[in-house]
Amino acid sequence: MKNVMLVGGGKIGVAIAQFLSDTGNYQVTVVDRDAASLARMPKKNVELRKVVIDNPRDFAGEIKGNNVVLSATPYHLTATIAEAAKRAGAHYLDLTEDVESTRAIKILAAGAETAFIPQCGLAPGFISIAAYDLAKKFDKLRDVNMRVGALPVFPTNALKYNLTWSTDGLINEYCNSCESIRDAVRGEVPALEEIEHFSLDGTEYEAFNTSGGLGTLCDTLEGKVENLNYKTVRYPGHRDIVKMLVRDLRLGMRRDIMKDVLETAIPITYQDVVLIFVTVSGWRDGLLTQESYAKKIYAQHVGGRLMSAIQVTTAAGICAMCDLLVEGKVPQKGFVRQEDTGLASFLSNRFGKYYA
């Protein structure tokens, strides 16, 4: 049985603990500063530990005895937890969408004797695995377009949205600059711009730039693709309201207020759908060709607990990567990109099957 420390007992943390503890292959220690969050955790094969993380040196002592550290915390703790894992000699995986945090982890991973695998959720995460699998089928790439959304099945408010995961992460995506490759030149574009509309299975959607979803694909595909971009999917009208909040009311400069407004006004939901849509075009056998990957995943019961679609997909992503790491199917040391994992290998995993 492998000893795993899970840092963060929020909505996604609960799902991760449930997934891993149910297997009987992992002894999970859940760390959080909030007793109420710890109380929601499953009890089988789970140890609960209330800890306030102040610095990597002290937290490394908490990690000792664990083979793997999984971080499901807000992005501002990412580098601290990763450094503590390195000090403790443990493998490290996280769910961060924050570009700067990932760059810090890449530096920490240099010369490390354990693996550092950031961005293991849905987007960034699985979306990079799916997109790169399509991209490898082409002789020469032109466009790689990635679209992901976590949406309520029954939208009831003006935003046509409910909170389904980290509010800090959501605000980060709406406010930070977005990496992209355009006309073979790598750069950054502003969030909430370049809106587009499309339909899938008879439902209308909009998509617009958000930060972090590309993961490390800019590094992987730079010099090999003309255009690479990631956009978040929402129901029509959502972007305009969010842009008003972020830009016109300047809540992007006062994120604590924006978080309070969203969490006070917008309820969470477990009745959601995750939409994944990847389109790749390029040349194959001398012909300009396009191929797409589309998937919808709904809320479901796991271990007797109802989980939202974003809980299932995010938790399944990091748990599958943890499994593959323990099984020796991904690199065992240094910085590991999501696209280093093959789609077939991921989907054949017991957690990856939730995407299949």
C-alpha positions in Angstrom: 0.0 0.0 0.0 1.4 3.4 -1.0 1.3 6.3 1.4 -0.1 9.4 -0.2 -0.5 12.9 1.3 -3.4 15.0 -0.1 -3.1 18.7 0.6 -6.5 20.4 0.4 -9.9 19.2 1.6 -12.1 21.2 -0.7 -14.6 20.0 -3.3 -12.0 18.4 -5.5 -10.0 17.1 -2.4 -13.0 15.1 -1.2 -13.3 13.4 -4.6 -9.6 12.6 -4.7 -9.7 11.1 -1.3 -12.8 9.0 -2.2 -11.2 7.7 -5.4 -7.9 6.7 -3.8 -9.2 5.3 -0.5 -11.8 3.1 -2.3 -9.1 1.2 -4.2 -7.5 -0.2 -1.0 -4.1 0.4 -2.6 -3.5 3.8 -1.0 -3.3 5.0 2.6 -4.3 8.7 2.3 -3.3 11.4 4.7 -5.5 14.5 4.1 -4.0 17.8 5.3 -6.1 21.0 5.6 -6.3 23.9 8.0 -10.1 23.8 8.1 -11.7 21.2 10.5 -15.0 21.4 8.7 -13.3 20.4 5.4 -11.6 17.5 7.0 -14.9 16.3 8.5 -16.3 15.8 5.0 -13.6 13.3 4.1 -14.2 9.6 3.7 -13.0 7.6 6.7 -11.7 4.3 5.2 -7.9 4.2 4.6 -7.8 8.0 5.4 -6.0 9.8 8.1 -7.0 13.4 8.8 -4.5 16.1 9.9 -5.2 19.7 10.6 -2.1 21.7 9.5 -1.4 25.3 8.7 1.2 25.6 6.0 3.7 28.3 6.8 6.9 27.4 5.0 8.4 24.5 3.0 10.9 23.5 5.6 8.4 22.8 8.3 5.9 21.3 6.0 8.5 18.8 4.7 8.4 17.3 8.1 4.7 16.6 7.8 5.3 14.9 4.5 7.9 12.5 5.7 6.8 8.9 5.3 4.6 9.6 2.2 5.6 8.4 -1.2 3.5 11.0 -3.1 2.1 14.4 -2.4 -1.0 15.6 -4.2 -1.9 19.3 -4.0 -5.5 20.4 -4.4 -4.9 23.8 -2.8 -5.2 27.4 -4.2 -2.4 28.3 -6.6 -0.6 30.6 -4.1 0.4 27.6 -2.0 1.7 25.5 -5.0 5.4 26.4 -4.9 5.6 26.0 -1.1 4.1 22.5 -1.2 6.2 21.5 -4.2 9.4 22.7 -2.4 8.4 20.8 0.7 7.8 17.6 -1.3 11.3 18.0 -2.8 12.8 18.4 0.6 11.0 15.3 1.8 12.0 13.2 -1.2 8.4 12.6 -2.3 6.8 12.7 -5.8 4.7 15.8 -6.4 1.4 16.2 -8.4 -1.0 19.2 -8.5 -4.0 20.7 -10.2 -2.8 24.2 -10.7 -3.9 26.3 -13.7 -1.5 29.1 -12.7 1.2 29.6 -15.3 3.7 31.2 -13.0 3.3 28.4 -10.4 4.1 25.8 -13.1 7.2 27.7 -14.1 8.4 27.7 -10.5 7.8 23.9 -10.3 9.8 23.4 -13.5 12.7 25.1 -11.8 12.3 23.0 -8.6 12.2 19.8 -10.7 15.5 20.4 -12.3 17.9 17.7 -11.0 15.2 16.3 -8.6 15.3 12.6 -7.8 11.5 12.4 -7.8 8.8 13.3 -10.3 7.1 16.7 -10.4 3.8 16.5 -12.4 1.8 19.7 -12.3 -1.5 20.5 -14.0 -3.1 17.0 -13.6 -6.8 17.9 -13.8 -9.1 18.5 -16.7 -7.8 21.7 -18.2 -4.9 21.9 -17.9 -4.5 18.2 -17.7 -6.5 15.7 -19.7 -7.2 18.2 -22.5 -3.4 18.3 -23.3 -3.2 14.5 -23.4 -6.2 14.4 -25.8 -5.0 17.3 -28.0 -1.4 15.9 -28.3 -2.7 12.5 -29.2 -4.6 14.0 -32.1 -1.6 16.2 -33.1 0.7 13.2 -33.4 -1.4 11.8 -36.2 -0.5 14.6 -38.6 2.6 15.0 -40.7 2.5 18.8 -40.4 0.2 20.8 -38.1 -1.7 23.9 -38.8 -4.3 24.5 -36.0 -4.8 23.0 -32.5 -7.9 24.4 -30.9 -8.9 23.3 -27.4 -12.3 24.0 -25.8 -13.5 23.0 -22.3 -16.4 24.0 -20.1 -18.0 22.9 -16.8 -21.6 24.0 -17.0 -24.8 23.6 -15.0 -27.3 21.2 -16.7 -30.1 23.5 -15.5 -28.8 27.2 -15.7 -31.1 29.5 -13.6 -29.3 32.8 -13.2 -28.1 35.6 -15.5 -24.6 34.2 -15.6 -26.0 30.8 -16.6 -23.4 29.3 -14.3 -22.9 27.7 -10.9 -19.8 27.3 -8.9 -18.4 23.8 -9.4 -14.7 24.0 -8.3 -12.2 26.5 -6.9 -13.4 30.1 -7.0 -9.7 31.2 -6.7 -8.9 29.2 -9.8 -11.9 30.5 -11.7 -11.0 34.1 -11.0 -7.4 33.4 -12.0 -8.5 32.0 -15.4 -10.7 35.1 -16.0 -8.1 37.7 -15.0 -4.6 36.4 -16.1 -3.0 36.6 -19.5 -3.3 33.6 -21.8 -0.5 31.8 -23.6 -1.0 31.0 -27.3 0.7 30.5 -30.6 -0.6 32.6 -33.5 0.9 32.5 -37.0 3.8 30.4 -35.6 4.7 33.1 -33.0 4.3 32.4 -29.3 2.9 35.1 -27.2 0.2 36.1 -24.7 -3.4 37.3 -25.3 -5.8 38.9 -22.8 -8.4 36.8 -21.1 -12.1 37.1 -21.9 -11.4 38.1 -25.5 -11.7 36.5 -29.0 -15.2 35.3 -28.3 -16.7 32.7 -30.6 -20.0 30.8 -30.9 -20.6 27.2 -31.8 -23.2 24.5 -31.3 -22.8 20.9 -30.2 -25.7 18.3 -30.0 -28.1 21.1 -30.7 -27.0 23.4 -27.8 -25.5 26.8 -28.4 -22.3 27.8 -26.6 -19.8 30.6 -26.5 -16.0 30.3 -25.9 -13.4 32.9 -25.0 -9.8 33.1 -23.9 -9.0 32.0 -20.4 -5.6 31.5 -18.7 -3.8 28.3 -18.0 -5.7 25.7 -20.0 -2.9 25.0 -22.5 -0.6 23.6 -19.8 2.8 23.0 -21.3 1.6 22.5 -24.9 3.2 25.8 -26.0 6.6 24.4 -25.0 5.8 21.1 -26.7 4.4 22.4 -30.0 6.3 25.7 -30.5 7.9 25.6 -33.9 5.6 22.7 -34.9 2.2 24.4 -35.2 0.9 27.6 -36.8 -1.9 28.3 -34.3 -2.5 26.9 -30.8 -5.1 28.2 -28.4 -7.4 27.3 -25.5 -10.8 28.8 -24.7 -13.4 28.2 -21.9 -16.9 27.2 -22.9 -20.0 28.8 -21.4 -23.6 29.4 -22.3 -24.1 32.6 -24.4 -24.1 35.8 -22.5 -21.8 34.7 -19.7 -18.7 36.4 -21.0 -20.2 39.8 -21.3 -21.3 39.8 -17.6 -18.0 38.5 -16.4 -16.1 41.1 -18.5 -18.2 43.8 -16.9 -17.3 42.6 -13.5 -13.6 42.1 -14.2 -12.9 45.2 -16.4 -15.7 47.8 -16.0 -16.1 47.3 -12.2 -12.4 46.6 -11.9 -13.0 43.5 -9.7 -10.0 41.9 -11.5 -7.9 44.3 -9.4 -9.8 43.3 -6.2 -10.0 39.6 -6.4 -10.9 39.1 -2.8 -14.1 41.2 -3.3 -14.9 39.3 -6.5 -14.5 36.0 -4.7 -16.8 37.1 -1.9 -19.4 38.3 -4.4 -19.4 35.0 -6.4 -19.5 32.7 -3.4 -22.2 34.8 -1.7 -24.5 35.0 -4.8 -23.8 31.9 -6.9 -24.6 28.5 -5.4 -22.6 25.3 -6.1 -24.3 22.5 -8.1 -23.7 18.8 -8.4 -25.9 18.7 -11.6 -23.4 19.7 -14.2 -21.8 18.6 -17.4 -18.2 18.8 -18.6 -17.8 19.5 -22.2 -14.5 18.6 -24.0 -13.9 19.7 -27.6 -10.6 19.5 -29.4 -10.1 20.2 -33.1 -6.8 19.7 -34.9 -6.1 20.4 -38.6 -3.0 19.9 -40.7 -1.5 17.9 -43.5 -1.6 14.1 -43.6 -0.5 12.2 -46.7 -0.4 15.5 -48.6 -4.0 16.4 -47.8 -5.2 19.2 -45.5 -7.2 17.2 -43.0 -9.2 18.0 -39.8 -9.9 15.6 -36.9 -11.9 16.3 -33.7 -12.4 14.8 -30.2 -15.6 15.6 -28.4 -16.9 14.3 -25.1 -19.6 15.2 -22.5 -19.3 13.8 -19.0 -22.1 14.2 -16.4 -22.3 14.0 -12.6 -22.4 10.5 -11.1 -22.2 8.6 -7.9 -18.7 7.4 -6.8 -18.3 5.3 -3.6 -21.9 6.1 -2.6 -21.3 9.9 -2.9 -22.8 12.1 -5.6 -20.0 14.0 -7.4 -20.3 16.7 -9.9 -18.9 16.2 -13.4 -16.0 18.6 -12.6 -15.2 16.8 -9.4 -15.1 13.4 -11.3 -13.0 14.6 -14.2 -10.6 16.7 -12.1 -10.1 14.0 -9.4 -9.9 11.2 -12.0 -7.2 13.2 -13.8 -4.8 13.5 -10.9 -5.6 10.0 -9.5 -4.9 8.4 -12.9 -1.5 10.2 -13.1 -0.8 9.1 -9.6 -1.5 5.5 -10.6 0.6 5.7 -13.7 3.5 7.2 -11.7 3.3 4.4 -9.1 3.2 1.8 -11.8 6.3 3.2 -13.5 4.4 4.2 -16.7 5.5 7.9 -16.6 9.0 9.3 -15.9 10.1 8.8 -12.3 12.0 12.0 -11.8 12.2 15.6 -13.0 9.6 17.7 -14.7 6.8 15.6 -16.3 4.4 17.1 -18.8 0.8 15.9 -19.2 1.4 15.1 -22.9 4.2 12.7 -21.9 1.3 10.3 -21.2 -0.4 8.6 -24.1 -4.2 8.9 -24.4 -4.6 5.1 -24.7 -2.6 4.6 -21.5 -4.6 7.2 -19.6 -8.0 5.9 -20.7 -7.1 2.3 -19.9 -6.4 3.3 -16.3 -9.0 2.6 -13.6 -9.5 6.3 -13.0 -9.0 7.4 -16.6 -12.0 5.2 -17.5 -14.2 8.0 -16.3 -13.2 9.9 -19.4 -13.8 6.9 -21.6 
